[in-house]
Amino acid sequence: MPRILLIEDNPDLALGLRNNLEIEGYEVEVAGDGVSGLAAVRARSPDLVVLDLMLPDLDGFHVLKAVRDEGRRVPVLILTARGEEADKVRGLRLGADDYLTKPFGILELLARVEALLRRAAEAAEPAAAGGGLERFGQVEVDAARRTVSLRGQPVRLTPRAFDLLLALLRRRGAMASRRELLQEVWGHRGFVRSRTVDTHMAELRRKLEDDPSRPRHLLTVPKRGYRLQP
């Protein structure tokens, strides 16, 4: 039974989300603030964290940064009442795997939870990740170990940025649309509305291209999607 940690300071919302998640068969623990939530991540090692950004004492951004700085790869779905794109981008750059803006539908939340857990399970299996080394330019990607290096130096990527890179590598230069990448990497289907792919592509360029503004390998196909040029 997958274990989900819900870090949410609104008790009514937390109760509703917990009930719906438990109906779906998940084991759910609730933390009402950032400090206790971070402690629960460290103590319980959940399979997924649902994290509100607006928390007392320690906000969700600091919780997320601490989790990723400690090397924990647990999938994180952030919840925010903020409409500003900058907050969503900041959360994704800190290592969130996906986000939902309040108010949201419970069916959408459940679908995203399911997709994140499925991707995490697939990534844990070397066979699913695809063994062997992949190279382009001066970048080396070890799919089985989920590591990336540039000129022999390790490069730290968020879990979803790594999955996006792998999805492009496997196409051997062929173009992938944003919708295809959202479905393959995040498991999204009919409710796709975000610029998640663009944000993670920007992260890949920033870390792997010599000049992110003029990429040589991680290329945009205008009005269609992206492709990786070896």
C-alpha positions in Angstrom: 0.0 0.0 0.0 1.6 3.3 -1.1 2.3 5.7 1.8 1.4 9.4 1.2 2.4 12.2 3.4 0.0 15.2 3.2 1.5 18.5 4.6 -1.4 20.9 4.8 -2.4 23.4 7.5 -6.1 23.7 6.6 -7.7 21.0 8.7 -10.9 20.8 6.7 -9.0 20.4 3.4 -6.6 17.9 4.9 -9.5 15.8 6.2 -11.2 15.8 2.8 -8.0 14.9 0.9 -7.1 12.2 3.4 -10.5 10.6 3.2 -10.5 10.5 -0.6 -6.9 9.2 -0.8 -7.7 6.5 1.8 -10.8 5.5 -0.2 -8.4 4.9 -3.2 -6.4 2.5 -1.0 -3.5 4.8 0.1 -2.1 5.0 3.6 -2.1 8.6 4.5 -0.3 10.6 7.2 -1.1 14.3 7.8 1.2 17.0 9.1 -0.2 20.5 9.8 2.9 22.6 9.4 6.3 22.6 7.7 8.4 21.6 10.6 6.4 18.5 11.5 6.1 17.7 7.8 9.8 17.8 7.2 10.3 15.6 10.3 7.8 13.1 8.9 9.6 12.9 5.6 12.8 12.1 7.4 11.2 9.6 9.8 8.7 7.9 7.6 10.2 7.9 4.1 6.8 8.2 2.3 6.2 7.1 -1.3 4.8 10.5 -2.2 4.5 13.9 -0.5 1.6 16.3 -1.2 2.9 19.6 0.0 1.1 22.9 0.5 3.3 25.9 -0.1 1.6 28.3 2.4 2.5 26.7 5.7 3.1 28.2 9.2 6.6 28.2 10.7 8.4 26.7 7.7 6.8 27.3 4.3 6.6 24.7 1.5 9.5 26.1 -0.5 11.9 25.6 2.5 10.5 22.1 3.1 11.0 21.1 -0.5 14.5 22.6 -0.7 15.5 20.7 2.5 14.1 17.4 1.1 16.0 17.7 -2.2 19.2 19.0 -0.5 19.2 15.8 1.6 19.2 13.8 -1.7 15.6 12.4 -1.2 14.0 11.5 -4.5 10.4 11.1 -3.1 7.9 12.5 -5.6 6.5 15.8 -4.5 3.2 17.3 -5.6 2.9 20.9 -4.5 -0.5 22.6 -3.8 -0.7 26.4 -4.0 -3.4 29.0 -3.8 -1.1 31.4 -5.6 -1.8 32.2 -9.2 1.6 33.7 -10.1 3.5 31.6 -12.5 6.8 32.5 -10.7 5.8 30.6 -7.6 5.0 27.5 -9.7 8.3 27.8 -11.5 10.2 28.3 -8.3 8.6 25.1 -6.9 9.5 23.1 -10.0 13.1 24.4 -10.0 13.4 23.4 -6.3 12.5 19.9 -7.3 8.8 19.5 -7.2 7.5 16.9 -9.7 4.1 18.5 -10.3 1.7 21.2 -9.0 -2.0 21.9 -8.5 -3.5 25.4 -8.0 -6.3 25.7 -5.5 -9.2 25.2 -6.0 -8.8 21.9 -7.8 -10.9 18.9 -8.5 -10.4 15.7 -6.4 -10.3 13.6 -9.5 -7.5 15.6 -11.0 -5.5 15.3 -7.7 -6.1 11.5 -7.6 -5.0 11.2 -11.3 -1.8 13.1 -10.6 -1.0 11.2 -7.5 -1.5 7.9 -9.4 0.8 9.1 -12.3 3.6 10.2 -9.9 3.5 7.0 -8.0 3.5 5.0 -11.2 6.5 6.9 -12.6 8.4 6.5 -9.3 7.8 2.7 -9.4 9.0 2.5 -13.0 12.1 4.5 -12.3 13.0 2.2 -9.4 13.3 -0.7 -11.8 16.5 -0.8 -13.9 14.7 -2.7 -16.7 12.1 0.1 -17.0 14.8 2.8 -17.0 16.8 1.0 -19.7 20.4 0.1 -18.9 23.6 1.3 -20.4 25.1 4.7 -21.0 23.8 7.4 -23.4 25.9 10.3 -24.7 25.4 13.5 -26.5 28.0 16.2 -26.8 30.0 16.1 -23.6 27.0 14.8 -21.6 26.9 11.2 -20.3 23.6 9.7 -19.0 23.5 6.5 -17.0 19.8 5.5 -17.2 20.1 2.6 -14.7 21.8 4.6 -12.0 19.9 7.8 -12.9 23.0 9.9 -13.0 24.2 12.6 -15.5 27.7 14.1 -15.9 29.0 17.0 -18.0 32.7 16.8 -19.0 33.1 14.1 -16.3 31.5 16.3 -13.6 28.2 15.1 -12.0 25.1 17.3 -12.7 22.2 17.2 -10.4 18.8 17.1 -12.0 15.4 16.9 -10.5 13.7 13.5 -10.9 11.3 14.8 -13.6 13.9 16.7 -15.5 15.9 13.4 -15.7 12.9 11.5 -16.9 12.3 14.3 -19.6 15.9 14.0 -20.7 15.6 10.2 -21.0 12.4 10.5 -23.0 14.1 12.7 -25.5 17.2 10.5 -25.7 15.2 7.4 -26.5 13.7 9.2 -29.5 17.1 9.3 -31.2 16.6 12.8 -32.6 13.0 12.5 -33.4 10.6 15.3 -32.3 8.3 14.8 -29.3 5.3 17.1 -28.7 4.6 18.7 -25.4 1.5 16.6 -25.0 3.4 13.4 -25.7 6.1 14.3 -23.1 3.5 15.3 -20.5 1.8 11.9 -20.9 5.0 9.9 -21.0 6.9 11.7 -18.2 4.1 12.9 -15.9 1.2 10.6 -16.9 -1.1 13.5 -17.8 -3.9 13.1 -20.1 -7.0 15.2 -20.8 -6.4 17.7 -18.0 -3.1 19.0 -19.2 -2.9 22.8 -18.8 0.5 23.7 -17.5 3.9 24.8 -18.9 5.6 22.0 -17.0 7.6 20.7 -20.0 8.9 24.2 -20.8 10.0 24.8 -17.3 11.9 21.5 -17.0 13.4 22.0 -20.5 14.8 25.3 -19.3 16.4 23.5 -16.4 18.0 21.0 -18.7 19.4 23.7 -20.9 20.7 25.7 -18.0 22.6 22.8 -16.6 23.7 20.9 -19.8 24.1 23.5 -22.5 27.2 25.8 -22.8 24.8 28.6 -23.9 21.2 28.0 -22.7 19.9 30.8 -24.9 21.5 29.1 -28.0 21.2 25.4 -27.3 23.1 22.9 -29.5 21.4 19.7 -28.3 18.1 20.4 -26.5 16.2 22.0 -29.4 12.8 23.5 -29.8 10.7 22.5 -32.8 8.6 25.7 -33.3 4.9 25.2 -32.5 5.4 21.5 -32.2 7.7 20.4 -29.3 11.3 19.4 -28.6 14.0 17.1 -29.8 17.5 16.2 -28.8 20.3 16.6 -31.3 23.2 14.3 -30.5 
